[in-house]
Amino acid sequence: MKKKSGHRRRTKMVRRSRKNLRRTNKRKSLGKGRRRSTRRYSRIQRGGMTEKELAEAAKVKADSGDKVAQFNLGFMFENGQGVNRDYDIAVYYYTLAANAGHIGAMFRLTDIYRYGREGVGKNEDLAKEYDDKVYAAEAAKKAAAAKKAAEAQAAAAAASKDE
């Protein structure tokens, strides 16, 4: 039995319209999901605090020597989040965090010194120094992970021999 040509055209049109409808719904749901999750994440991350309160809490932690808080406070001063934008203070906190071993702070210092910012001039020597520190820290991190994996593999091999 032969199918009618009109039937074929209608089914193609239906398929296309369903496909377009799915695409449209997917776009809408993705947009809503992103907005909701971003709002939820920022509320969770801040703990219901304003940016100014968050900056004050980070300052207390940073002054006690927490390298992550030092990096976060430097980031806040660099971008003007909850505090007035001040690159000198941002560099100060980034330097504290970098000296404590925070790789992100080293990277930000590399960027600041390479391109310069308001009040902080270009300094290729310091940029190169922090860039070298970033690569050295990442290499050390990879070596430590490889060593840990080798130890775990050796322990698993020893455990399998004992059985």
Phi and psi restraints in degrees (value plus and minus 20) as a CYANA .aco file:
   2 LYS   PHI    -106.0   -66.0
   2 LYS   PSI     121.3   161.3
   3 LYS   PHI    -102.5   -62.5
   3 LYS   PSI     129.7   169.7
   4 LYS   PHI     -97.7   -57.7
   4 LYS   PSI     124.9   164.9
   5 SER   PHI     -86.2   -46.2
   5 SER   PSI     -53.6   -13.6
   6 GLY   PHI     -84.4   -44.4
   6 GLY   PSI     -56.6   -16.6
   7 HIS   PHI     -81.0   -41.0
   7 HIS   PSI     -63.8   -23.8
   8 ARG   PHI     -82.3   -42.3
   8 ARG   PSI     -63.3   -23.3
   9 ARG   PHI     -83.7   -43.7
   9 ARG   PSI     -62.1   -22.1
  10 ARG   PHI     -83.7   -43.7
  10 ARG   PSI     -62.8   -22.8
  11 THR   PHI     -84.9   -44.9
  11 THR   PSI     -58.4   -18.4
  12 LYS   PHI     -82.9   -42.9
  12 LYS   PSI     -62.6   -22.6
  13 MET   PHI     -84.6   -44.6
  13 MET   PSI     -60.5   -20.5
  14 VAL   PHI     -83.7   -43.7
  14 VAL   PSI     -65.0   -25.0
  15 ARG   PHI     -80.2   -40.2
  15 ARG   PSI     -65.3   -25.3
  16 ARG   PHI     -81.8   -41.8
  16 ARG   PSI     -64.8   -24.8
  17 SER   PHI     -86.2   -46.2
  17 SER   PSI     -58.5   -18.5
  18 ARG   PHI     -83.9   -43.9
  18 ARG   PSI     -61.6   -21.6
  19 LYS   PHI     -82.4   -42.4
  19 LYS   PSI     -65.5   -25.5
  20 ASN   PHI     -83.9   -43.9
  20 ASN   PSI     -58.2   -18.2
  21 LEU   PHI     -83.8   -43.8
  21 LEU   PSI     -62.9   -22.9
  22 ARG   PHI     -81.8   -41.8
  22 ARG   PSI     -63.6   -23.6
  23 ARG   PHI     -80.7   -40.7
  23 ARG   PSI     -65.3   -25.3
  24 THR   PHI     -82.9   -42.9
  24 THR   PSI     -66.4   -26.4
  25 ASN   PHI     -83.0   -43.0
  25 ASN   PSI     -58.3   -18.3
  26 LYS   PHI     -83.8   -43.8
  26 LYS   PSI     -64.5   -24.5
  27 ARG   PHI     -80.8   -40.8
  27 ARG   PSI     -63.8   -23.8
  28 LYS   PHI     -83.3   -43.3
  28 LYS   PSI     -64.9   -24.9
  29 SER   PHI     -88.6   -48.6
  29 SER   PSI     -56.1   -16.1
  30 LEU   PHI     -83.4   -43.4
  30 LEU   PSI     -63.2   -23.2
  31 GLY   PHI     -81.5   -41.5
  31 GLY   PSI     -66.7   -26.7
  32 LYS   PHI     -84.4   -44.4
  32 LYS   PSI     -62.7   -22.7
  33 GLY   PHI     -81.5   -41.5
  33 GLY   PSI     -62.1   -22.1
  34 ARG   PHI     -82.7   -42.7
  34 ARG   PSI     -65.8   -25.8
  35 ARG   PHI     -82.8   -42.8
  35 ARG   PSI     -65.9   -25.9
  36 ARG   PHI     -83.0   -43.0
  36 ARG   PSI     -67.4   -27.4
  37 SER   PHI     -87.0   -47.0
  37 SER   PSI     -56.0   -16.0
  38 THR   PHI     -84.7   -44.7
  38 THR   PSI     -64.3   -24.3
  39 ARG   PHI     -82.5   -42.5
  39 ARG   PSI     -64.5   -24.5
  40 ARG   PHI     -83.3   -43.3
  40 ARG   PSI     -64.4   -24.4
  41 TYR   PHI     -83.2   -43.2
  41 TYR   PSI     -63.6   -23.6
  42 SER   PHI     -86.6   -46.6
  42 SER   PSI     -56.2   -16.2
  43 ARG   PHI     -85.5   -45.5
  43 ARG   PSI     -63.3   -23.3
  44 ILE   PHI     -84.8   -44.8
  44 ILE   PSI     -64.5   -24.5
  45 GLN   PHI     -83.1   -43.1
  45 GLN   PSI     -62.9   -22.9
  46 ARG   PHI    -100.7   -60.7
  46 ARG   PSI     -38.6     1.4
  47 GLY   PHI      47.6    87.6
  47 GLY   PSI      10.8    50.8
  48 GLY   PHI      57.8    97.8
  48 GLY   PSI      -7.2    32.8
  49 MET   PHI    -114.7   -74.7
  49 MET   PSI     133.3   173.3
  50 THR   PHI     -97.3   -57.3
  50 THR   PSI     146.7   186.7
  51 GLU   PHI     -83.6   -43.6
  51 GLU   PSI     -56.1   -16.1
  52 LYS   PHI     -85.9   -45.9
  52 LYS   PSI     -64.1   -24.1
  53 GLU   PHI     -84.1   -44.1
  53 GLU   PSI     -58.0   -18.0
  54 LEU   PHI     -84.2   -44.2
  54 LEU   PSI     -60.5   -20.5
  55 ALA   PHI     -85.0   -45.0
  55 ALA   PSI     -59.4   -19.4
  56 GLU   PHI     -86.0   -46.0
  56 GLU   PSI     -61.4   -21.4
  57 ALA   PHI     -86.0   -46.0
  57 ALA   PSI     -58.7   -18.7
  58 ALA   PHI     -86.1   -46.1
  58 ALA   PSI     -55.5   -15.5
  59 LYS   PHI     -84.6   -44.6
  59 LYS   PSI     -60.6   -20.6
  60 VAL   PHI     -82.4   -42.4
  60 VAL   PSI     -66.0   -26.0
  61 LYS   PHI     -86.4   -46.4
  61 LYS   PSI     -59.8   -19.8
  62 ALA   PHI     -85.2   -45.2
  62 ALA   PSI     -58.7   -18.7
  63 ASP   PHI     -89.0   -49.0
  63 ASP   PSI     -42.3    -2.3
  64 SER   PHI    -104.0   -64.0
  64 SER   PSI     -27.1    12.9
  65 GLY   PHI      86.9   126.9
  65 GLY   PSI      -9.3    30.7
  66 ASP   PHI     -96.2   -56.2
  66 ASP   PSI      96.4   136.4
  67 LYS   PHI     -88.3   -48.3
  67 LYS   PSI     -51.7   -11.7
  68 VAL   PHI     -89.3   -49.3
  68 VAL   PSI     -61.3   -21.3
  69 ALA   PHI     -86.1   -46.1
  69 ALA   PSI     -55.9   -15.9
  70 GLN   PHI     -83.6   -43.6
  70 GLN   PSI     -63.6   -23.6
  71 PHE   PHI     -82.7   -42.7
  71 PHE   PSI     -66.4   -26.4
  72 ASN   PHI     -81.4   -41.4
  72 ASN   PSI     -60.2   -20.2
  73 LEU   PHI     -88.0   -48.0
  73 LEU   PSI     -59.7   -19.7
  74 GLY   PHI     -80.2   -40.2
  74 GLY   PSI     -61.6   -21.6
  75 PHE   PHI     -83.3   -43.3
  75 PHE   PSI     -60.5   -20.5
  76 MET   PHI     -83.9   -43.9
  76 MET   PSI     -62.5   -22.5
  77 PHE   PHI     -89.3   -49.3
  77 PHE   PSI     -53.5   -13.5
  78 GLU   PHI     -87.8   -47.8
  78 GLU   PSI     -57.5   -17.5
  79 ASN   PHI    -122.7   -82.7
  79 ASN   PSI     -24.3    15.7
  80 GLY   PHI      51.7    91.7
  80 GLY   PSI      18.1    58.1
  81 GLN   PHI    -117.0   -77.0
  81 GLN   PSI      86.0   126.0
  82 GLY   PHI      61.4   101.4
  82 GLY   PSI     -29.3    10.7
  83 VAL   PHI    -160.3  -120.3
  83 VAL   PSI     147.2   187.2
  84 ASN   PHI     -93.1   -53.1
  84 ASN   PSI     122.5   162.5
  85 ARG   PHI     -85.4   -45.4
  85 ARG   PSI     104.1   144.1
  86 ASP   PHI    -169.5  -129.5
  86 ASP   PSI      87.9   127.9
  87 TYR   PHI     -91.6   -51.6
  87 TYR   PSI     -49.4    -9.4
  88 ASP   PHI     -83.8   -43.8
  88 ASP   PSI     -65.0   -25.0
  89 ILE   PHI     -88.8   -48.8
  89 ILE   PSI     -57.0   -17.0
  90 ALA   PHI     -80.3   -40.3
  90 ALA   PSI     -64.1   -24.1
  91 VAL   PHI     -83.4   -43.4
  91 VAL   PSI     -58.2   -18.2
  92 TYR   PHI     -79.8   -39.8
  92 TYR   PSI     -70.3   -30.3
  93 TYR   PHI     -90.2   -50.2
  93 TYR   PSI     -56.1   -16.1
  94 TYR   PHI     -82.3   -42.3
  94 TYR   PSI     -59.2   -19.2
  95 THR   PHI     -85.6   -45.6
  95 THR   PSI     -61.9   -21.9
  96 LEU   PHI     -79.6   -39.6
  96 LEU   PSI     -65.8   -25.8
  97 ALA   PHI     -86.9   -46.9
  97 ALA   PSI     -59.8   -19.8
  98 ALA   PHI     -85.6   -45.6
  98 ALA   PSI     -59.8   -19.8
  99 ASN   PHI     -86.7   -46.7
  99 ASN   PSI     -45.2    -5.2
 100 ALA   PHI    -103.9   -63.9
 100 ALA   PSI     -27.7    12.3
 101 GLY   PHI      84.9   124.9
 101 GLY   PSI      -4.6    35.4
 102 HIS   PHI    -100.7   -60.7
 102 HIS   PSI      95.8   135.8
 103 ILE   PHI     -87.6   -47.6
 103 ILE   PSI     -58.6   -18.6
 104 GLY   PHI     -81.5   -41.5
 104 GLY   PSI     -58.6   -18.6
 105 ALA   PHI     -86.3   -46.3
 105 ALA   PSI     -58.8   -18.8
 106 MET   PHI     -82.2   -42.2
 106 MET   PSI     -62.1   -22.1
 107 PHE   PHI     -84.1   -44.1
 107 PHE   PSI     -64.1   -24.1
 108 ARG   PHI     -83.6   -43.6
 108 ARG   PSI     -59.4   -19.4
 109 LEU   PHI     -84.6   -44.6
 109 LEU   PSI     -59.4   -19.4
 110 THR   PHI     -77.1   -37.1
 110 THR   PSI     -67.2   -27.2
 111 ASP   PHI     -83.9   -43.9
 111 ASP   PSI     -65.3   -25.3
 112 ILE   PHI     -83.0   -43.0
 112 ILE   PSI     -66.5   -26.5
 113 TYR   PHI     -93.6   -53.6
 113 TYR   PSI     -49.7    -9.7
 114 ARG   PHI     -90.0   -50.0
 114 ARG   PSI     -63.0   -23.0
 115 TYR   PHI    -123.6   -83.6
 115 TYR   PSI     -35.7     4.3
 116 GLY   PHI      55.7    95.7
 116 GLY   PSI     131.0   171.0
 117 ARG   PHI    -159.5  -119.5
 117 ARG   PSI     155.6   195.6
 118 GLU   PHI     -79.2   -39.2
 118 GLU   PSI     102.3   142.3
 119 GLY   PHI      63.7   103.7
 119 GLY   PSI     -35.3     4.7
 120 VAL   PHI    -141.7  -101.7
 120 VAL   PSI      88.7   128.7
 121 GLY   PHI     -97.0   -57.0
 121 GLY   PSI     150.5   190.5
 122 LYS   PHI     -88.2   -48.2
 122 LYS   PSI     120.3   160.3
 123 ASN   PHI    -167.7  -127.7
 123 ASN   PSI      73.8   113.8
 124 GLU   PHI     -82.9   -42.9
 124 GLU   PSI     -52.9   -12.9
 125 ASP   PHI     -85.0   -45.0
 125 ASP   PSI     -67.2   -27.2
 126 LEU   PHI     -86.5   -46.5
 126 LEU   PSI     -57.3   -17.3
 127 ALA   PHI     -81.0   -41.0
 127 ALA   PSI     -65.3   -25.3
 128 LYS   PHI     -84.6   -44.6
 128 LYS   PSI     -60.2   -20.2
 129 GLU   PHI     -81.1   -41.1
 129 GLU   PSI     -68.2   -28.2
 130 TYR   PHI     -90.6   -50.6
 130 TYR   PSI     -52.0   -12.0
 131 ASP   PHI     -83.9   -43.9
 131 ASP   PSI     -62.3   -22.3
 132 ASP   PHI     -83.8   -43.8
 132 ASP   PSI     -58.2   -18.2
 133 LYS   PHI     -84.3   -44.3
 133 LYS   PSI     -58.4   -18.4
 134 VAL   PHI     -81.0   -41.0
 134 VAL   PSI     -69.1   -29.1
 135 TYR   PHI     -85.9   -45.9
 135 TYR   PSI     -57.6   -17.6
 136 ALA   PHI     -86.2   -46.2
 136 ALA   PSI     -62.0   -22.0
 137 ALA   PHI     -86.6   -46.6
 137 ALA   PSI     -60.2   -20.2
 138 GLU   PHI     -86.9   -46.9
 138 GLU   PSI     -57.7   -17.7
 139 ALA   PHI     -85.7   -45.7
 139 ALA   PSI     -61.4   -21.4
 140 ALA   PHI     -84.1   -44.1
 140 ALA   PSI     -58.6   -18.6
 141 LYS   PHI     -84.2   -44.2
 141 LYS   PSI     -63.1   -23.1
 142 LYS   PHI     -85.7   -45.7
 142 LYS   PSI     -60.3   -20.3
 143 ALA   PHI     -84.8   -44.8
 143 ALA   PSI     -60.7   -20.7
 144 ALA   PHI     -85.0   -45.0
 144 ALA   PSI     -59.7   -19.7
 145 ALA   PHI     -86.4   -46.4
 145 ALA   PSI     -59.3   -19.3
 146 ALA   PHI     -86.2   -46.2
 146 ALA   PSI     -60.0   -20.0
 147 LYS   PHI     -84.1   -44.1
 147 LYS   PSI     -63.1   -23.1
 148 LYS   PHI     -83.6   -43.6
 148 LYS   PSI     -60.9   -20.9
 149 ALA   PHI     -85.4   -45.4
 149 ALA   PSI     -59.7   -19.7
 150 ALA   PHI     -85.7   -45.7
 150 ALA   PSI     -60.9   -20.9
 151 GLU   PHI     -84.5   -44.5
 151 GLU   PSI     -61.4   -21.4
 152 ALA   PHI     -85.0   -45.0
 152 ALA   PSI     -59.2   -19.2
 153 GLN   PHI     -86.6   -46.6
 153 GLN   PSI     -60.0   -20.0
 154 ALA   PHI     -86.6   -46.6
 154 ALA   PSI     -59.9   -19.9
 155 ALA   PHI     -84.6   -44.6
 155 ALA   PSI     -59.4   -19.4
 156 ALA   PHI     -86.8   -46.8
 156 ALA   PSI     -58.2   -18.2
 157 ALA   PHI     -86.3   -46.3
 157 ALA   PSI     -60.4   -20.4
 158 ALA   PHI     -85.7   -45.7
 158 ALA   PSI     -58.1   -18.1
 159 ALA   PHI     -87.5   -47.5
 159 ALA   PSI     -57.2   -17.2
 160 SER   PHI     -91.3   -51.3
 160 SER   PSI     -50.1   -10.1
 161 LYS   PHI     -90.6   -50.6
 161 LYS   PSI     -56.4   -16.4
 162 ASP   PHI     -86.8   -46.8
 162 ASP   PSI     -47.2    -7.2
